[in-house]
Amino acid sequence: MTARKSTESTRAWQRMLSGRRLDLLDPSPLDIEIVDIAHGLARVARWNGQTSGAHIFSVAQHTLLVEAVMRQQVPRVDTRVRLAALLHDAPEYVIGDMISPFKAVLGGDYKVVEKRLLSAIHIRFGLPPVLADEITQQIKAADRGAAYLEATHLAGFSVTEAKRLFGRDPGLPESTVRDYLTPWTAARAEKQFIERFTAVHLP
């Protein structure tokens, strides 16, 4: 898929509440705002909404869980790596959260758009466009740990099935598990995402 600017007749951009207009085919870091990311991710459901609880389990809450798992797995991890973990699913504020089986069906074009958006987001917040392999693997490990917890606490998976698909329990403290695995309101998820971003994003 080659990058091209969207036109009015082939609209591939989205208007954000901040007033920004983000082109999905050629995203500019200048059109990316953390308030738009937080607002969008707090309203996107993980697991296609197939989770227990009074509210959806949002992608915003998931990213906070991933960052918490990373801190558990790599206690002395650099702040920039924590920021990268927090933003690892940030493109979903525009393209939504498609479950892995559906991503496999869609194939390469979806991944190209997702990677291009993530690179623009990284540049906007002072990260390399493409992360080092070691950092990517750390984030993936934390993501799998979060998925294990979500699968067993919210999405109806057995422990055996979750271990086969996502690996082992990451071993978070029980109090942290209770908080992060209780689906929040969109307003709380948005607020806590912004607060954590502010804590790990060093100007």
C-alpha positions in Angstrom: 0.0 0.0 0.0 1.6 3.3 -1.1 1.0 6.5 0.9 -1.3 9.0 -0.7 -3.2 12.0 0.5 -6.9 11.6 0.9 -9.1 14.0 -1.1 -12.7 15.2 -0.4 -14.0 12.6 -2.8 -12.1 9.7 -1.2 -12.2 10.8 2.4 -9.7 8.9 4.5 -9.4 11.4 7.3 -11.2 11.8 10.6 -12.2 15.0 12.3 -11.2 15.0 16.0 -12.9 16.7 18.9 -9.7 18.8 19.3 -10.4 20.2 15.8 -7.5 18.3 14.2 -8.1 16.5 10.9 -6.0 13.3 10.8 -5.3 11.7 7.4 -5.1 7.9 7.9 -3.2 7.4 4.7 -0.5 10.0 5.4 -0.8 10.9 9.1 1.1 14.0 10.3 2.5 14.0 13.9 1.2 17.6 14.0 -2.4 16.4 13.8 -2.1 14.1 16.8 -3.2 15.2 20.2 -3.1 13.1 23.4 -6.5 14.3 24.4 -7.9 12.8 21.2 -6.1 9.5 21.8 -7.3 9.3 25.4 -10.9 10.2 24.5 -11.0 7.7 21.7 -9.3 4.8 23.4 -11.6 5.2 26.5 -14.6 4.5 24.2 -13.1 1.5 22.2 -14.0 -1.9 23.6 -11.5 -4.7 24.0 -12.6 -8.3 23.0 -15.3 -6.8 20.8 -17.2 -6.0 23.9 -17.5 -9.6 25.0 -16.5 -9.0 28.6 -18.2 -9.1 31.9 -19.0 -6.0 34.0 -21.2 -2.9 33.9 -19.0 -1.1 31.4 -16.9 -2.1 28.4 -13.3 -2.9 29.1 -11.7 -0.2 27.1 -8.4 -0.1 25.2 -7.4 2.9 27.4 -7.7 0.7 30.5 -5.9 -2.2 28.7 -2.9 0.0 27.9 -2.7 1.1 31.5 -2.8 -2.6 32.5 0.0 -3.4 30.0 2.2 -0.6 31.4 1.5 -2.0 34.9 2.5 -5.5 33.8 5.7 -4.1 32.3 6.6 -2.4 35.6 6.0 -5.7 37.3 8.2 -7.7 34.8 10.9 -5.0 34.3 10.9 -2.9 37.5 13.7 -0.6 36.4 12.4 -0.1 32.9 13.2 3.3 31.3 10.4 5.9 31.4 10.5 6.1 27.6 9.8 2.4 27.3 6.8 2.9 29.7 5.5 5.6 27.4 5.9 3.3 24.4 4.0 0.6 26.3 1.2 3.1 27.1 0.9 4.1 23.4 1.3 0.7 21.9 -2.4 0.5 20.9 -2.8 4.2 20.3 -3.7 3.9 16.6 -6.9 2.2 17.7 -8.3 5.7 18.7 -8.8 6.0 14.9 -9.1 2.5 13.5 -10.7 0.7 16.4 -9.7 -2.5 18.1 -10.0 -5.5 15.8 -9.5 -8.9 17.3 -6.5 -10.8 16.1 -8.4 -13.4 14.0 -10.0 -10.6 12.0 -6.6 -8.8 11.5 -5.3 -12.0 10.1 -8.2 -12.1 7.6 -7.6 -8.5 6.5 -3.9 -9.0 6.0 -1.2 -6.6 5.0 -3.0 -3.3 4.2 -4.5 -3.0 7.7 -1.0 -3.5 9.2 0.5 -0.9 6.9 -2.1 1.7 8.1 -1.6 0.7 11.7 2.2 1.0 11.6 2.1 4.3 9.8 -0.2 5.8 12.5 1.9 4.4 15.3 5.1 5.9 13.8 3.4 9.3 13.6 2.3 9.0 17.2 5.8 8.0 18.3 7.3 11.0 16.5 4.6 13.3 18.1 5.6 12.3 21.6 9.4 12.1 21.2 9.8 8.4 20.5 11.6 6.7 17.6 9.3 6.1 14.6 10.2 2.4 14.9 11.1 0.9 18.3 14.2 -1.3 18.9 13.4 -5.0 18.7 14.2 -5.4 22.4 11.7 -2.8 23.4 9.1 -4.2 21.1 9.5 -7.6 22.6 9.2 -6.2 26.2 5.9 -4.6 25.2 4.7 -7.7 23.5 5.4 -9.7 26.6 3.6 -7.3 28.8 0.7 -7.2 26.3 0.4 -11.0 26.5 0.4 -10.8 30.3 -2.4 -8.3 30.2 -4.3 -10.4 27.7 -4.0 -13.4 30.0 -5.5 -11.5 32.9 -8.3 -10.0 30.8 -9.1 -13.4 29.2 -9.4 -15.2 32.6 -11.1 -12.4 34.6 -13.3 -10.8 32.0 -13.6 -12.7 28.7 -14.6 -16.2 29.9 -11.4 -18.1 29.0 -10.3 -21.0 31.2 -6.9 -20.8 32.7 -5.7 -23.7 30.5 -6.9 -22.0 27.3 -5.4 -18.6 28.4 -2.0 -20.2 29.1 -2.0 -21.8 25.7 -2.9 -18.6 23.9 -1.2 -15.9 26.0 1.3 -17.5 28.3 1.5 -17.4 32.0 -0.1 -15.1 34.7 2.2 -12.0 35.0 1.9 -12.1 38.8 0.5 -8.6 39.5 -0.4 -7.9 43.2 -4.0 -8.9 43.9 -5.1 -5.3 44.7 -3.8 -4.1 41.3 -5.6 -7.0 39.5 -8.9 -6.1 41.3 -8.6 -2.4 40.2 -7.3 -2.8 36.7 -9.6 -5.7 35.9 -12.8 -4.0 37.0 -14.1 -2.2 33.9 -14.1 1.6 34.4 -16.4 4.2 33.1 -15.2 5.9 29.9 -14.6 9.1 31.9 -12.4 7.4 34.4 -10.4 5.5 31.8 -9.8 8.7 29.9 -8.8 10.6 33.0 -6.4 7.9 34.2 -4.9 7.5 30.8 -4.1 11.2 30.6 -2.7 11.2 34.2 -0.4 8.2 33.4 0.7 9.8 30.1 1.6 13.0 32.0 3.7 10.9 34.5 5.7 9.1 31.9 6.0 11.7 29.1 9.1 13.8 29.8 9.1 17.0 27.7 
